[in-house]
Amino acid sequence: MSVRYIGSKARVSGLIADLAGPPPSDAGVFVDGFSGTGVVASAVADLGWPVRINDHLTSSAITSAARLIARSDVPFASLGGYEAALTKLAEVQPVLGFITREYSPVSAQHTEVERRYFTEANASRIDAMRAQITTWREDGTVSATEERLLIADLLAAANRVANIAGTYGCFLRNWSSTGVRELELHPRDLRSRPVEMDVHVGDVTQIPVRPEDVVYFDPPYTKRQYAAYYHILETIALGDEPEVGGVTGLRPWRHLASDFCYRKRALTALTSLVHDCTAGRVLLSYSSEGHVGQDELEAALAPLGELTVHSLGEIGRYRPNDAAVRNADSVHEYVFELRRSARGVAVQSSLPLAVQGVA
Ligand SMILES: C[S@@+](CC[C@H](N)C(=O)[O-])C[C@H]1O[C@@H](n2cnc3c(N)ncnc32)[C@H](O)[C@@H]1O
């Protein structure tokens, strides 16, 4: 099985782009506050919107940004073009680095578990390529955008050979046919026209937003914390060597624990998020599988402005394993659209009682 990004809107990104509508004639931008894989920002950019993307995971922000890159943004002049750069990257000699030490069978030499996320051959190529990208950036061979694209391509390549059942929350005890494949870098289809974009890595509450912007929020809706479920992608993206531990070699992630993932905090977190956002239009995705029920969310958001609930229909449920596939029913996706006055000021200036009362 290949990697699944929990909550990805790949199947409904077109519908969400339709809700955004045509790009505005004013200076408004489409802000994707929880960009994840970037499929929504990409669909909206296809309509001609300038976009601002944000995620608190660097790996997600990089993956999202890569979908927006045009060929003219990444000439790779010093390496003979994009495809040539990937070929050179694929040729680097394997290195026994952090990913190999912690996430391949080599881990058994210093831990009690043999972490079988990657074969030693693939892990040592990931280490070598990640180090090469840093060297190229440091010596000026590649630009910041070219670096981002190469890291995104390396993350995609790692995803194609990870020995996991959908997320990096655990590795498989036995090697899957995917896990023993040889790591390969694939060039992606770059855009023919540049997209006006800016990329942020940080908490959603820190993104700059103006009244003329349309803000899209797709927060986590279950207990699964992305920082833990995708920890190895984050380490590859950052190229750092954190203290890791436990069976799965988890990097420190609790500083990124999201309130949306806790049943008791989710309603307050969602309502505050929308309340505090100063955009004239806010689109909030939520799922019938989420901690907060549709009626409850609707009641909390209605006092904040003019609310419309759009049903996007059924989409497949995240299924971590074969048993879950057999038992799966589908889930319903909604977008709550809130419109506020042109000044971006909430119709009601204080939080509704439902929000104040929840711990
Ligand atoms: C449901 S996913 C978004 C999926 C995305 N729309 C897609 O289609 O791929 C939620 C994302 O929010 C990010 N996230 C969680 N808490 C966050 C926070 N407080 N601030 C910013 N990003 C956060 C996670 O890393 C994850 O990528």
The ligand as an SDF file (V2000), in Angstrom:
LIG
                    3D

 27 29  0  0  0  0  0  0  0  0999 V2000
   -7.1560   17.4420    6.9860 C   0  0  0  0  0  0  0  0  0  0  0  0
   -5.4560   17.7830    6.6750 S   0  0  0  0  0  0  0  0  0  0  0  0
   -5.5350   18.8780    5.2940 C   0  0  0  0  0  0  0  0  0  0  0  0
   -5.6950   18.1060    4.0380 C   0  0  0  0  0  0  0  0  0  0  0  0
   -5.5820   18.9590    2.7920 C   0  0  0  0  0  0  0  0  0  0  0  0
   -6.6950   19.8490    2.6220 N   0  0  0  0  0  0  0  0  0  0  0  0
   -5.4620   18.0430    1.5900 C   0  0  0  0  0  0  0  0  0  0  0  0
   -6.4100   17.9590    0.7860 O   0  0  0  0  0  0  0  0  0  0  0  0
   -4.4300   17.3910    1.4490 O   0  0  0  0  0  0  0  0  0  0  0  0
   -5.0120   18.8530    7.9910 C   0  0  0  0  0  0  0  0  0  0  0  0
   -3.6420   19.4780    7.8990 C   0  0  0  0  0  0  0  0  0  0  0  0
   -3.5380   20.4280    8.9360 O   0  0  0  0  0  0  0  0  0  0  0  0
   -2.2210   20.4540    9.4500 C   0  0  0  0  0  0  0  0  0  0  0  0
   -2.3600   21.0540   10.7950 N   0  0  0  0  0  0  0  0  0  0  0  0
   -2.8560   20.4960   11.9170 C   0  0  0  0  0  0  0  0  0  0  0  0
   -2.9260   21.3900   12.9090 N   0  0  0  0  0  0  0  0  0  0  0  0
   -2.4670   22.5580   12.4220 C   0  0  0  0  0  0  0  0  0  0  0  0
   -2.3050   23.8670   12.9590 C   0  0  0  0  0  0  0  0  0  0  0  0
   -2.6470   24.1310   14.2190 N   0  0  0  0  0  0  0  0  0  0  0  0
   -1.8210   24.8430   12.1760 N   0  0  0  0  0  0  0  0  0  0  0  0
   -1.4770   24.5730   10.8880 C   0  0  0  0  0  0  0  0  0  0  0  0
   -1.5910   23.3480   10.3190 N   0  0  0  0  0  0  0  0  0  0  0  0
   -2.0910   22.3460   11.0700 C   0  0  0  0  0  0  0  0  0  0  0  0
   -1.7640   19.0190    9.3740 C   0  0  0  0  0  0  0  0  0  0  0  0
   -0.3600   18.9220    9.3210 O   0  0  0  0  0  0  0  0  0  0  0  0
   -2.4490   18.5530    8.0950 C   0  0  0  0  0  0  0  0  0  0  0  0
   -1.5870   18.6850    6.9860 O   0  0  0  0  0  0  0  0  0  0  0  0
  1  2  1  0
  2  3  1  0
  2 10  1  0
  3  4  1  0
  4  5  1  0
  5  6  1  0
  5  7  1  0
  7  8  2  0
  7  9  1  0
 10 11  1  0
 11 12  1  0
 11 26  1  0
 12 13  1  0
 13 14  1  0
 13 24  1  0
 14 15  1  0
 14 23  1  0
 15 16  2  0
 16 17  1  0
 17 18  1  0
 17 23  2  0
 18 19  1  0
 18 20  2  0
 20 21  1  0
 21 22  2  0
 22 23  1  0
 24 25  1  0
 24 26  1  0
 26 27  1  0
M  CHG  2   2   1   9  -1
M  END
$$$$
